[in-house]
Amino acid sequence: MKTGLKDVLLVAFALASCAAPAIAADVKAGDLVISQAWSRATPGGAKVAGGYLTIENKGAVADRLVGVSADIAGKSEIHEMSMDNGVMKMRPLDNGLTIDPGKTVKLAPGGNHLMLQELKGPFKQGDKVPVTLQFEKAGSVAVSLDVQGVGAQAPGEAGHAGHGDMKKTPDHSGMKMK
C-alpha cells in the first residue's frame, strides 16, 4: 500500500512541476541585478505590449535605464503611468529612469513599464520575448520577458479570463500617448 501512495505522490509532484510557469533568471550587469522580467500574452491583432521587471542597484553609484529595444517591436520606450484628476495618463520617460545606489526599481502594471509598440507578432503565454535594455553605465543588457496570461498582474500568474480582477488590469489598446 505504501508503494501505491508513493507512486501517486510522485506523479502529482511531476504534474505540479510541469504546470509551474517559468520565471526568468536574474541577469547581472555591473552593479545591477535585473529580475522578474515578464510580459502578458496579447490578444489577436494587438499592436502594443508592456514589459515589466525589477532592477536592483547593488553599487555605490546611480545608473539610469535610458532605452529599450526589441526585434519584435517597431518602437520601444520606457513609459510612466500616472493618475491626473482621476484619468490614467501614460507618457514616455525621455530622460530615462534612475536607479539610485542601494535601491530597487520595479516596472509593473499601472506604473513605470517598458512599452513595446508596432508589434510584428503576438505574445503567447509561455513565450520568451528577447529585449535589450540600455543603461547609462552598465551598457546594453539582454533579457527575456517571460510571457504570462493575458490578465496577469505579476510573474507566475495564469491571468487568463475568468481569474483575477480584470478591472485593475491597465489596457494599453485604447490609450493615447502624448
Residue pairs with C-beta under 8 A, 6 or more apart in sequence:
20 156
21 126
21 146
21 148
21 155
21 156
21 157
21 158
22 126
22 128
22 146
23 36
23 38
23 146
23 155
23 156
24 35
24 36
24 37
24 38
24 128
24 143
24 144
24 145
24 146
24 155
26 33
26 34
26 35
27 33
27 34
27 35
27 37
27 141
27 142
27 143
28 34
29 135
29 138
29 139
29 141
30 59
30 63
30 135
30 137
30 138
30 139
31 57
31 58
31 59
31 60
31 61
31 63
31 101
31 138
32 55
32 56
32 57
32 58
32 59
32 63
32 99
32 135
32 138
32 141
33 55
33 56
33 58
34 53
34 54
34 55
34 56
34 133
34 141
34 143
35 53
35 54
35 56
36 52
36 53
36 54
36 154
36 155
37 51
37 52
37 53
37 131
37 143
37 144
37 145
37 146
37 155
38 51
38 52
38 53
38 145
38 146
38 147
38 148
38 152
38 154
38 155
39 49
39 50
39 51
39 52
39 116
39 123
39 129
39 145
39 146
39 147
39 148
40 49
40 50
40 123
40 147
40 148
40 149
40 150
40 151
40 152
40 159
41 122
41 123
41 124
41 125
41 127
41 147
41 148
41 149
41 150
42 48
42 49
42 119
42 122
42 123
42 150
43 122
43 150
43 173
44 122
46 119
46 122
46 173
47 117
47 118
47 119
48 115
48 116
48 117
48 119
48 172
48 173
49 73
49 116
49 119
49 123
49 172
50 79
50 109
50 113
50 114
50 115
50 116
50 170
50 172
51 68
51 70
51 107
51 113
51 114
51 115
51 116
51 129
51 131
51 145
52 106
52 107
52 108
52 109
52 113
52 114
52 145
52 155
53 106
53 107
53 114
53 143
53 145
54 104
54 105
54 106
54 107
55 65
55 99
55 104
55 105
55 106
55 107
56 99
56 103
56 104
56 105
57 63
57 99
57 100
57 101
57 102
57 103
57 104
57 105
58 102
59 101
60 101
61 101
61 137
62 98
62 99
62 100
62 101
63 98
63 99
63 135
63 136
63 137
63 138
64 95
64 96
64 97
64 98
64 99
64 135
64 136
64 137
65 78
65 96
65 97
65 99
65 105
65 133
65 134
65 135
66 78
66 96
66 134
66 135
66 136
67 76
67 78
67 96
67 133
67 134
68 76
68 77
68 78
68 114
68 116
68 131
68 132
68 133
68 134
69 76
69 131
69 132
69 134
70 76
70 116
70 129
70 130
70 131
70 132
71 120
71 130
72 116
72 119
72 120
72 121
72 129
73 116
73 117
73 118
73 119
73 120
74 117
74 118
74 119
74 120
75 116
75 117
75 118
76 114
76 115
76 116
76 117
76 131
77 92
77 93
77 114
77 115
77 117
78 92
78 93
78 96
78 97
78 112
78 113
78 114
78 115
79 90
79 91
79 92
79 93
79 112
79 113
79 114
79 115
80 90
80 91
80 92
80 93
80 111
80 112
81 88
81 89
81 90
81 110
81 111
81 112
81 113
81 170
82 88
82 89
83 89
88 170
88 175
89 178
90 115
90 172
90 175
90 177
91 177
91 178
92 115
92 177
93 112
96 136
97 105
97 107
97 112
98 105
99 105
105 112
106 112
107 113
107 114
108 154
109 153
109 169
109 170
110 168
110 170
114 131
115 172
116 129
116 131
123 129
123 147
124 147
125 147
125 148
125 149
125 150
125 160
126 147
127 147
128 144
128 145
128 146
128 147
129 144
129 145
129 147
130 142
130 143
130 144
130 145
131 142
131 143
131 144
131 145
132 140
132 141
132 142
132 143
133 140
133 141
133 143
134 140
134 141
135 141
146 155
148 155
148 156
148 157
148 158
148 159
149 157
149 158
149 159
149 160
149 163
150 159
150 160
150 161
151 157
151 159
151 160
151 161
151 163
151 164
151 166
151 169
152 158
152 159
152 164
153 159
153 164
153 168
153 169
157 164
